[in-house]
Amino acid sequence: MFVIFGIYLALLVAGGLMGYLKAGSKVSLISSLVAAAVIALCVFALGRNGLYAAMAVQVLLIAVFGARLAKTKKFMPAGLMIVVTVAALIAEWTALR
């Protein structure tokens, strides 16, 4: 379970870093770091209930990525992050069962 979150957090931060390096987007970098920190806090500090809180944050991120995808009509990076986030949620939900 923690491996799934670790991989997801690494991809989330990598996406924010790429947005900063390619487009100079400080907002992308900061928002990815904040989201990753919140998810990490939920998962690693709050126990089992934190897992559900982290998954709720991921659902919110899907909404954010969906809005960006609708606005830009470009699959990268928002569409890819939607796919990655949904895959992580499915894996996490399966592991909790």
C-alpha positions as CSV (number, residue, x, y, z in Angstrom):
1,M,0.0,0.0,0.0
2,F,2.7,2.5,1.0
3,V,4.6,1.6,-2.2
4,I,1.6,2.7,-4.3
5,F,1.4,6.0,-2.4
6,G,5.2,6.5,-2.7
7,I,5.1,5.9,-6.5
8,Y,2.1,8.2,-6.9
9,L,3.8,11.0,-4.8
10,A,7.0,10.7,-6.8
11,L,5.0,11.1,-10.1
12,L,3.0,14.0,-8.7
13,V,6.1,15.9,-7.7
14,A,7.9,15.0,-10.9
15,G,4.9,16.4,-12.9
16,G,5.1,19.7,-10.9
17,L,8.8,19.9,-11.4
18,M,8.5,19.3,-15.2
19,G,5.8,22.0,-15.4
20,Y,8.3,24.4,-13.6
21,L,11.3,23.4,-15.8
22,K,9.5,23.4,-19.1
23,A,7.0,26.3,-18.7
24,G,8.4,28.2,-15.7
25,S,5.2,27.4,-13.8
26,K,5.8,28.1,-10.1
27,V,2.1,27.4,-9.4
28,S,2.6,23.8,-10.8
29,L,5.6,23.2,-8.7
30,I,4.1,24.6,-5.5
31,S,0.7,22.9,-5.9
32,S,2.3,19.5,-6.6
33,L,4.5,19.8,-3.5
34,V,1.6,20.9,-1.3
35,A,-0.6,18.1,-2.6
36,A,2.2,15.5,-2.1
37,A,2.8,16.8,1.4
38,V,-0.8,16.6,2.4
39,I,-1.2,13.1,1.0
40,A,2.1,12.0,2.6
41,L,0.9,13.4,6.0
42,C,-2.4,11.6,5.7
43,V,-0.8,8.3,4.7
44,F,2.2,8.2,7.0
45,A,1.0,10.1,10.1
46,L,-2.7,9.4,10.5
47,G,-2.9,5.6,10.1
48,R,-5.8,3.8,8.4
49,N,-8.1,6.8,8.5
50,G,-5.4,8.8,6.9
51,L,-5.5,6.4,3.9
52,Y,-9.1,7.4,3.3
53,A,-8.3,11.1,3.7
54,A,-5.4,10.7,1.2
55,M,-7.7,9.0,-1.3
56,A,-10.2,11.9,-0.9
57,V,-7.4,14.3,-1.8
58,Q,-6.7,12.3,-4.8
59,V,-10.3,12.5,-5.9
60,L,-10.0,16.3,-5.6
61,L,-6.9,16.2,-7.7
62,I,-8.8,14.3,-10.4
63,A,-11.3,17.2,-10.5
64,V,-8.4,19.7,-10.8
65,F,-6.7,17.7,-13.5
66,G,-10.1,17.3,-15.3
67,A,-10.6,21.1,-15.3
68,R,-7.1,21.6,-16.7
69,L,-7.7,19.0,-19.4
70,A,-11.0,20.6,-20.3
71,K,-9.4,24.0,-20.5
72,T,-6.3,23.0,-22.5
73,K,-7.7,20.1,-24.5
74,K,-4.2,18.6,-24.3
75,F,-3.7,15.1,-22.8
76,M,-0.3,16.0,-21.3
77,P,0.1,16.5,-18.5
78,A,-3.4,16.7,-17.0
79,G,-4.9,13.7,-18.8
80,L,-1.9,11.5,-17.9
81,M,-2.3,12.5,-14.2
82,I,-6.0,11.6,-14.3
83,V,-5.1,8.2,-15.6
84,V,-2.3,7.8,-13.0
85,T,-4.5,9.0,-10.2
86,V,-7.4,6.7,-11.1
87,A,-5.0,3.8,-11.4
88,A,-3.5,4.6,-7.9
89,L,-7.0,4.9,-6.4
90,I,-8.0,1.5,-7.8
91,A,-4.8,-0.1,-6.5
92,E,-5.2,1.5,-3.1
93,W,-8.9,0.6,-2.8
94,T,-8.1,-3.0,-3.8
95,A,-5.3,-3.1,-1.2
96,L,-7.7,-1.9,1.5
97,R,-10.2,-4.6,0.9
